[in-house]
Amino acid sequence: MKIIILGAGQVGASVAHSLAHEANDITVVDVRSDILRELQGRLDLRGVTGVASHPDVLAQAGAKDADMIVAVTNSDETNMIACQVAYTLFHTPTKIARVRAAEYLSRSELFSQDALPIDVLISPEELVTNYIRRLIEHPGSLQVLDFADGKVQLVAARAYYGGPLVGHELRELTEHMPGIQTRVAAIFRRNTPIFPKGDTIIEADDEVFFVAAKKNIRAVTSELRKLDKPYKRVIIAGGGNIGRRLAQALAPKYQVKLIEHNKERTKELSEVLNDVIVLRGDAADEDLLLEENIDNTDVFCALTNDDEANILSAMLAKRLGAKKVMSIINRPSYVDLVESGAIDIAISPQQVTIGALLAHVRRGDVVAVHSLRRGAAEAIEAVAHGDSKTSKVVGRRIDELKLPKGCNIGALVRGDEVIIPHHDTVIETEDHVILFLVDKRRITEVERLFAVSVTFL
C-alpha cells in the first residue's frame, strides 16, 4: 500500500515506524528536513520537505497514485486542508486526519464529502481520555481495550503472590470460576512472550493478557491478584484538553479534584466543571498535595504536556500515599524507565493513537487494532466474510486455521453472543474474531487469512 504521512512528529514517526516494517511504500512530509533525514536513516521510507497542505508538496510526495493520506501534523487546519487538496486534485481514496479542537469535532456536518472530505477523524485527546477512564473503571489493570462495541475486553494485569491462580496451571482457571468464560491470550514474563497452554504455570510478576466479556473482567482479575477496591477519589494534574475531558467523564461517578497552574485556565475550568474541585497550584507542591489528602487518594493522574513534570509529580504523589499513580509520557525512552517502578502506569499517547490509525491501514476486514507492549504486539478485531469456498476461515474449525506463530484467537462475537472458542469451534460468516499477535511482523499473514477471494460478491 502506498501511504503518505503528513507530519513527522511523535505520532507521525510512530505510524511510519509501524508501517515501514510491513512492506508498505511510505512517504513522510514535514517542514523539518533534519527530522526527515533522521527518519530516513532509521527506516525504509522517502522524505519530502515542505508544507503538508501545499498542492506541489503533495504532488512531489506522490499523492497522484497514493492509496492513503494520514494527516497528523500539529495543526488541525493543515490536516483538514491537506485532505481537501488530496481529494480535489488527486482523488486520494482514503484520507485520515488528526483533529484536536473540540470546536471542530462537535460539528459533524463539516466532515462530509461535500464539505471537508475526511474519511476518518482521529482525536488523540478523546482516545487517551477513554483509555485512562477504562483503567480507572477496572482497578488493578495495566491496560483495558474494547472490542465489538465494548462487548468484549482485553485486559492486562500483573500477577501477584496471593492470587488464587499464581503457582497453578492455567487449566485450573475454569475450575476456580465455573460458568465464567475467559481466555488467557498471552503472558509476558520478564518481557519475554510465553504462548499460554493448559499446563502453563502462572508466576508472580507475570503480565497476563486475558479476554472476557466486560461483566466478567473483575472476576478474572481476582484470580491473578488481590482485588483493588473500586476507586472513588481521583486527583488530576493538568487542566489541558485531556485533563478537562477526563474530569468531565469521571465527575458523575467519582470525587474529582483537578490541579492547574495557569490562572486564566483555572478560572475557565472552574466555570465549566461544576462537579469538580478545581485548584490553582503546582501538582509537584508537596504541601498542596498533603493539604488535598493525597494519602486518601485512589488515583493520581499526571496529564500535563511536560513529561518531566508528570514523572516528578506522579512519583511524589506515590511517595505521599496515593494508591495508584498514572502519568502521560510522550518520550518512548522514558516509558520503560519509569513503569513498574514508582509510577504504576505510563501512558504513551502515540501508542494509544496509533491503533486507531492502523485499523484503517490493515488489509482484510480489520475493524479494530490496539498496539500493545509499546508496539511490539497487537490485538486485532477482524470480521469473517464469505463462505467456505471464498474464505480461509469461514466454515472452518479453530484447529484447522493456519494461524501464524504467536497468534492466538481469544474470543468470537456472534451477534450479541460472546464465545470463548475451543479447538473445535467453527467460525461463521460475520463473526467478529479477536486475535492476539505477539509478533506484529506476522500481521500480513493474518490479513491474508481474513481476506476473501476475488470471486466473493
C-alpha positions in Angstrom: 0.0 0.0 0.0 1.3 3.5 -0.9 0.8 5.8 2.1 1.7 9.4 2.6 2.2 10.5 6.2 1.9 14.3 6.8 3.8 15.3 9.9 6.9 13.7 11.4 6.1 14.4 15.0 5.7 11.7 17.6 2.5 10.2 16.2 3.7 10.5 12.6 7.1 8.9 13.4 5.4 6.1 15.3 3.0 5.4 12.4 5.9 5.5 9.9 7.9 3.1 12.1 5.0 0.7 12.4 4.1 0.7 8.7 7.6 0.8 7.2 8.2 -2.7 8.6 5.2 -4.1 6.9 6.2 -3.8 3.2 4.3 -0.6 2.6 5.6 2.2 0.4 5.9 5.1 2.9 6.5 8.8 2.2 6.7 11.3 5.1 6.2 15.0 4.6 7.4 17.6 7.1 8.9 21.2 7.1 11.8 20.0 9.2 14.4 18.4 6.9 16.7 17.3 9.8 13.8 15.2 11.3 13.2 13.6 7.9 16.9 12.8 7.5 16.9 11.1 10.9 13.8 9.1 10.0 15.2 8.0 6.6 18.4 6.9 8.4 16.4 4.5 10.5 13.5 3.4 8.3 12.9 2.4 4.7 10.9 5.4 3.6 11.1 8.6 1.5 11.1 12.1 2.9 9.7 15.3 1.3 10.4 18.7 2.9 7.6 21.2 2.7 4.2 22.4 3.9 1.9 19.4 4.0 -1.2 21.1 2.6 0.5 22.7 -0.4 -0.5 21.1 -3.7 3.0 21.0 -5.1 4.4 19.3 -2.0 1.6 16.7 -2.1 2.3 16.1 -5.8 6.0 15.7 -5.1 5.1 13.2 -2.3 3.2 11.1 -4.9 -0.4 11.9 -4.0 -1.5 11.2 -7.5 -1.2 7.4 -7.1 -1.3 7.2 -3.2 -3.8 4.8 -1.6 -4.0 6.8 1.6 -3.0 10.1 3.2 -2.5 10.2 7.0 -2.5 13.9 8.1 -1.1 14.1 11.6 0.7 17.5 11.7 0.4 19.6 14.8 -2.1 21.9 13.0 -5.8 20.9 12.7 -6.2 23.4 9.9 -3.2 22.0 7.9 -4.5 18.4 8.3 -8.0 19.4 7.1 -6.8 21.4 4.1 -4.4 18.7 3.1 -7.3 16.2 2.9 -9.3 18.7 0.9 -6.4 19.2 -1.6 -5.8 15.5 -1.8 -9.5 14.8 -2.6 -9.9 17.7 -5.1 -6.7 17.5 -7.0 -5.5 13.9 -6.6 -8.7 11.9 -5.8 -6.9 10.1 -3.0 -9.2 7.1 -1.9 -8.7 7.3 1.9 -8.0 10.4 3.9 -7.3 10.3 7.6 -6.8 13.4 9.7 -5.9 14.1 13.3 -8.2 16.9 14.6 -7.8 18.0 18.2 -10.1 21.0 18.7 -13.5 20.1 20.2 -15.0 23.1 18.3 -14.4 21.2 15.0 -15.2 17.8 16.3 -18.6 18.9 17.6 -19.7 19.9 14.1 -20.1 16.5 12.3 -21.6 18.2 9.3 -18.2 19.7 8.5 -16.7 16.3 7.7 -18.6 15.0 4.7 -17.6 14.5 1.0 -19.5 17.7 0.2 -17.7 19.8 2.8 -14.3 18.6 4.2 -13.8 15.2 2.6 -12.1 13.4 5.5 -12.9 9.7 5.7 -11.6 9.1 9.2 -11.2 11.6 12.1 -8.7 10.8 14.8 -8.9 12.7 18.1 -5.9 11.8 20.3 -7.3 13.6 23.3 -10.6 11.6 23.1 -8.7 8.3 22.6 -6.4 8.9 25.6 -9.2 10.1 27.8 -11.2 6.9 27.1 -8.1 4.8 27.7 -7.5 6.3 31.1 -11.2 6.1 32.0 -11.2 2.4 31.4 -8.1 1.9 33.6 -9.9 3.7 36.4 -13.1 1.7 35.9 -11.1 -1.5 36.3 -8.8 -1.2 39.4 -5.6 -3.2 39.2 -5.5 -3.4 35.4 -2.5 -2.2 33.3 -4.4 -2.0 30.0 -8.1 -2.3 29.1 -9.1 -2.5 25.5 -12.6 -2.6 24.0 -13.7 -4.8 21.1 -17.0 -5.4 19.3 -18.5 -2.2 20.7 -17.5 -3.0 24.2 -19.0 -6.5 24.3 -15.5 -8.0 24.8 -12.5 -6.5 26.6 -8.8 -7.5 26.5 -7.2 -6.7 29.9 -3.6 -6.8 31.0 -3.0 -7.4 34.7 0.2 -8.2 36.7 0.0 -11.4 38.8 1.0 -11.1 42.4 1.7 -13.5 45.2 -1.6 -14.4 46.9 -3.6 -14.6 43.6 -5.5 -17.9 43.6 -4.1 -18.8 40.1 -0.5 -17.9 40.9 1.6 -21.0 41.1 -1.1 -23.1 39.4 -1.7 -24.3 35.8 -3.9 -22.2 33.5 -6.4 -25.1 33.1 -7.4 -24.6 36.7 -8.9 -21.3 35.8 -12.2 -22.9 34.7 -12.4 -24.9 37.9 -12.0 -21.8 40.0 -14.7 -19.9 38.1 -17.3 -22.3 36.8 -19.7 -20.6 34.4 -17.3 -17.7 33.5 -15.8 -17.9 30.1 -12.3 -16.4 29.6 -9.2 -17.0 27.7 -5.6 -16.1 28.5 -4.3 -14.7 25.2 -0.7 -14.1 26.1 1.8 -14.0 29.0 4.9 -11.8 29.2 7.4 -13.0 31.7 10.4 -10.7 32.3 9.5 -9.0 29.0 9.6 -12.4 27.1 6.3 -13.6 25.5 5.1 -17.1 26.5 2.4 -18.8 24.4 -0.2 -20.0 27.0 -1.1 -23.6 27.2 -3.2 -25.6 29.7 -0.2 -26.7 31.6 1.4 -23.2 31.7 2.0 -22.2 35.3 1.3 -18.5 36.2 4.2 -17.0 38.2 4.2 -13.9 40.3 5.0 -10.7 38.3 3.8 -12.2 35.0 2.0 -9.7 32.8 -1.2 -11.6 31.8 -3.4 -10.6 28.9 -6.9 -12.2 29.1 -10.1 -11.8 27.1 -13.6 -11.9 28.6 -17.0 -10.3 28.4 -17.0 -6.9 30.1 -19.1 -8.2 33.1 -16.5 -10.9 33.9 -13.4 -8.8 33.9 -13.3 -8.2 37.7 -13.8 -11.8 38.5 -10.9 -12.9 36.3 -8.6 -10.2 37.6 -9.3 -11.6 41.1 -7.6 -14.9 40.1 -4.3 -13.1 39.4 -4.1 -10.7 42.3 -5.8 -9.3 45.4 -8.5 -7.0 44.0 -8.1 -3.3 44.5 -11.2 -1.7 45.9 -13.3 0.3 43.4 -11.7 3.7 43.1 -13.6 6.7 44.4 -11.2 9.7 44.8 -9.2 10.9 41.8 -6.7 13.9 41.5 -5.9 15.1 38.0 -2.7 17.2 37.5 -3.1 19.3 34.4 -6.1 21.1 33.0 -5.4 20.8 29.3 -7.6 19.1 26.8 -7.1 15.6 28.2 -7.3 16.7 31.9 -10.5 18.6 31.2 -12.1 15.7 29.2 -11.2 13.2 31.9 -12.5 15.3 34.7 -15.9 15.7 32.8 -16.0 11.9 32.2 -15.3 10.9 35.8 -17.3 13.6 37.7 -20.6 11.8 37.7 -19.2 8.7 39.5 -16.1 9.8 41.3 -14.9 12.6 43.6 -12.6 14.5 41.3 -10.0 17.3 42.0 -8.1 19.0 39.2 -4.9 21.0 39.7 -3.9 23.6 37.1 -1.1 26.1 37.5 -2.3 28.7 34.9 -4.6 31.4 36.4 -6.8 32.0 33.4 -7.1 28.3 32.6 -8.1 27.6 36.2 -10.8 30.2 36.1 -12.1 28.8 32.8 -12.2 25.3 34.1 -13.9 26.2 37.4 -16.7 27.7 35.4 -17.4 24.7 33.2 -16.6 21.8 35.6 -19.4 22.1 38.0 -18.9 18.8 39.8 -15.1 19.0 40.0 -13.0 20.8 42.6 -10.6 23.0 40.5 -7.4 24.1 42.3 -4.7 26.5 41.2 -1.2 25.4 42.0 1.7 23.2 41.2 1.0 19.5 41.2 4.5 18.8 42.4 4.0 21.0 45.5 4.2 18.6 48.5 2.3 21.0 50.8 -0.6 21.3 48.3 -0.9 17.5 47.8 -0.8 16.9 51.6 -3.5 19.6 52.1 -5.7 17.8 49.5 -5.4 14.5 51.3 -3.2 12.7 48.7 -2.8 9.8 51.2 -6.5 9.1 50.8 -6.5 9.4 47.0 -7.2 6.3 45.0 -5.7 7.5 41.7 -3.4 10.4 40.8 -3.2 11.2 37.0 -0.4 13.4 35.8 -1.7 14.7 32.4 0.3 17.9 31.6 2.3 18.4 28.4 5.6 18.2 30.3 7.0 14.6 30.7 9.4 15.6 33.4 6.7 17.4 35.4 4.4 14.4 35.0 7.0 12.0 36.2 8.1 14.1 39.2 4.5 14.9 40.4 3.4 11.2 40.0 6.5 9.9 41.9 5.8 12.5 44.7 2.1 11.5 44.8 3.1 7.9 45.2 5.6 8.6 47.9 3.0 10.7 49.8 0.5 7.8 49.8 -1.6 7.8 46.6 -2.7 4.2 46.0 -2.3 4.3 42.2 -0.4 6.8 40.0 -0.6 7.2 36.2 1.4 9.5 34.0 1.3 10.6 30.4 4.8 10.2 28.9 5.4 11.2 25.3 9.0 10.2 25.0 9.2 6.4 24.3 12.6 6.1 26.0 11.1 7.3 29.3 8.2 4.8 29.4 10.3 1.7 30.1 12.4 3.6 32.6 9.5 4.6 34.9 6.9 1.9 34.5 6.8 -0.8 37.1 8.9 1.5 39.4 7.4 4.3 41.3 4.9 5.0 38.6 2.2 2.3 38.2 1.1 3.0 34.6 2.9 5.1 32.0 0.6 6.1 29.2 2.0 6.8 25.7 -0.4 9.0 23.7 1.1 8.0 20.4 0.7 4.3 21.1 -2.9 4.8 22.1 -3.5 6.8 18.9 -1.7 4.6 16.5 -4.2 1.7 16.9 -7.0 3.9 15.6 -4.9 4.6 12.5 -3.8 1.1 12.0 -7.3 -0.2 11.8 -7.8 1.7 8.5 -4.4 0.5 7.1 -4.8 -3.2 7.7 -5.9 -5.3 4.8 -8.8 -7.8 5.1 -11.7 -6.6 7.1 -9.9 -5.5 10.2 -12.1 -3.2 12.2 -10.0 -2.5 15.4 -6.3 -2.6 16.2 -4.7 -2.0 19.5 -1.0 -1.6 20.0 0.4 -3.5 23.0 3.7 -3.7 24.8 5.0 -0.4 23.3 4.1 -1.5 19.8 5.7 -4.9 19.8 2.4 -6.8 19.9 -1.1 -6.2 18.6 -4.6 -7.1 19.5 -6.9 -7.2 16.4 -10.6 -7.5 15.7 -11.3 -8.9 12.2 -14.6 -9.8 10.7 -15.0 -13.1 8.8 -16.7 -12.7 5.4 -17.7 -15.0 2.6 -18.3 -18.7 2.8 -16.2 -21.9 2.9 -15.3 -21.5 -0.8 -14.2 -17.9 -0.7 -12.8 -17.6 2.8 -9.9 -19.3 4.6 -11.7 -19.0 7.9 -15.5 -19.3 7.4 -16.8 -22.8 8.0 -13.5 -24.0 9.5 -12.6 -25.2 13.0 -10.1 -23.2 15.0 -7.6 -26.0 14.9 -7.9 -26.0 11.0 -6.8 -22.4 10.7 -3.2 -21.7 9.6 -2.5 -19.1 12.2 1.0 -17.6 12.2 3.3 -18.5 15.1 2.5 -16.5 18.2 -1.1 -15.8 17.1 -4.0 -16.7 19.4 -7.7 -16.4 19.0 -9.1 -15.1 22.2 -12.8 -14.7 21.5 -15.6 -14.6 18.9 -18.5 -12.2 18.9 -21.6 -13.6 17.1 -24.3 -11.0 17.1 -24.7 -10.2 20.8 -23.1 -13.5 22.0 -19.6 -13.6 23.3 -17.9 -17.0 22.6 -14.6 -18.2 24.1 -13.6 -20.6 21.4 -12.2 -24.1 21.7 -10.2 -26.1 19.2 -13.4 -27.4 17.6 -15.3 -24.1 17.4 -16.4 -23.4 13.8 -16.1 -19.8 12.6 -19.3 -18.5 10.9 -19.6 -15.6 8.4 -19.9 -12.2 10.1 -18.2 -13.4 13.2 -16.0 -10.8 14.9 -12.7 -12.6 15.7 -10.5 -11.2 18.4 -6.9 -12.1 17.9 -3.7 -11.5 19.9 -0.5 -11.3 17.9 2.7 -11.4 19.9 5.0 -10.6 16.9 3.3 -7.8 14.9 5.7 -8.6 12.0 3.4 -11.5 11.2 0.4 -9.2 10.6 0.4 -9.7 6.8 -0.3 -13.4 7.4 -3.4 -12.6 9.5 -4.5 -10.1 6.8 -4.3 -12.7 4.1 -6.1 -15.2 6.3 -9.2 -12.9 6.6 -9.2 -11.7 3.0 -11.9 -13.2 0.8 -11.1 -14.3 -2.7 -12.0 -12.2 -5.7 -15.0 -14.5 -6.5 -16.8 -13.2 -3.4 -19.6 -10.8 -4.2 
